Amino acid sequence: MSEHAGRAGEVYRDDGELIGQLRESEPGLWVPCAVFGSPLATPRSRAAAEAFLLGNGLGYLAERWEAREGEDWVTVRIVEARPGEVTVSYADYGRPDLFNSRRTLTQPSPSELRMG
């Protein structure tokens, strides 16, 4: 385990800020995940998954994300992220009924939230 890895697969920057998590998908393969647990890339070695998080930092929080609303995927922006939970703001102009409203997802699965 490197100096950047913490408990339960958490990865920290040199300044101590949590930037993501590592989840073992099968023996020897790890998925780099967001602070709140959503997958960010395909499985790879633990060292490569950690390097992915360290190389990308928290930039993934500013990316376009989509949340599931019924059968539709709706564009959202992340407004707050913490271990196991993320709050999103709906940013899809095609859904005026949701636009600018917020929703908090606990332990979001890939069927609820994905990078768009």
RAGIGI-V922233 format. One line per field, one symbol per residue. phi: phi as a letter, one per 30 degrees, with the letter a starting at -180 (. if undefined). psi: psi as a letter, one per 30 degrees, with the letter a starting at -180 (. if undefined). A space follows every 10 residues. Layout:
phi=???
psi=???
This chain:
phi=.ddddcdhid bcdedjddcl bcbdcaeibb cdbdedjddc addadedddd dedddchced ddddbbcdbi ccccdbcdca baeiabcccd bcddbddcei dcbccchdcd dcbbdc
psi=klffkalhgk kklfgfkkfa lkkkelkfkk kkllegfkkf llkaleeeee eeeeffbgff fflklkkkjb flkkklkkfk klkgkkklkk gjffifffkf llkkkkhklf feklk.
